[in-house]
Amino acid sequence: MRTSLLRRTLVYGGFALFLVWILFPLYFTALSSFMTPSEIGSVPFHWLPEDPTLANYVAIFTGDSAPFSSGQDGGIVSSTDAVARLMPAIGRSLLVGFAVVASNLIIGGAAGYAFSRYEFRGSTLAYLLLLASRVVPAIAIVLPFFIVFRQAGLLNTSLALVISYNAFTLPLAVWLLKTYFDSVPKELEEAAKIDGASRLRCLLIIVVPIARPGLIAAGLLVFLEAWSEFFYSLVLTNGLTVPPVVAGLQNLQQFSWTTLAAATMFTVVPPVLIALAFQRYIVTGLAAGSVK
């Protein structure tokens, strides 16, 4: 009895510490976004804002950092240019993320279905080589991308990011979707073929609806990877997406933790909302290949 109680105490205690470890940075960031620059530097630290303000969020929306400019309220703010670029960057990040998801589900879905249903010479080797491409460092292939995009006039465009992001997200999508397609009974397609359905019709009418949880799970993971990508966006574009713009809020001349905290909350909210909206499909999609 005592051993069981001790075990439960250790488990729940460890879980509580893990939650604190994960959630405290988010809490601190959210708290800081409602503070003024002078309050965030106060000693002792205020665990709740004494005078909550929305000025940081207003600055992000309007692109105007004047409320906390140098000499006012005891603080100086981050680059006005970076603040003004944040909202457009969020829009471009969403556009690029959804474009990458669409291309991954179409191309990766077709490839995953082919690897799942067709046995051809070298199929296993091709599949393993595709997965092995995930371990190639991003910096190793950015130069070829840069040269090709410069020759094609695609530098500093969203299309350059969509193409380059597919290079390291497609293997993930193919792996997840192949695993899920393996769990879909082949007998359903065979029965449809007896009724005269083509292979493409079987895929679109039978397999895709059944594999919807797997498609949503793969799409979300791809979106999160595209949303948080920093290096390619910095090298191939002039900071078109969120991560480089948020990083640009910090410089040697001007810097404000409160503005950065508000910007960080803006970058965290979209993927969190999407994950919450599709969490049922995510769990089902990721678990299907291991339990079916």
Secondary structure as GFF3:
##gff-version 3
##sequence-region A 1 292
A	DSSP	alpha_helix	2	33	.	.	.	ID=ss1
A	DSSP	alpha_helix	37	40	.	.	.	ID=ss2
A	DSSP	alpha_helix	55	62	.	.	.	ID=ss3
A	DSSP	three_ten_helix	66	68	.	.	.	ID=ss4
A	DSSP	alpha_helix	80	103	.	.	.	ID=ss5
A	DSSP	pi_helix	104	108	.	.	.	ID=ss6
A	DSSP	alpha_helix	109	117	.	.	.	ID=ss7
A	DSSP	alpha_helix	123	132	.	.	.	ID=ss8
A	DSSP	three_ten_helix	133	135	.	.	.	ID=ss9
A	DSSP	alpha_helix	138	152	.	.	.	ID=ss10
A	DSSP	alpha_helix	158	183	.	.	.	ID=ss11
A	DSSP	alpha_helix	186	194	.	.	.	ID=ss12
A	DSSP	alpha_helix	199	202	.	.	.	ID=ss13
A	DSSP	pi_helix	203	207	.	.	.	ID=ss14
A	DSSP	alpha_helix	208	210	.	.	.	ID=ss15
A	DSSP	alpha_helix	212	228	.	.	.	ID=ss16
A	DSSP	alpha_helix	231	236	.	.	.	ID=ss17
A	DSSP	alpha_helix	242	247	.	.	.	ID=ss18
A	DSSP	alpha_helix	257	277	.	.	.	ID=ss19
A	DSSP	alpha_helix	279	291	.	.	.	ID=ss20
###
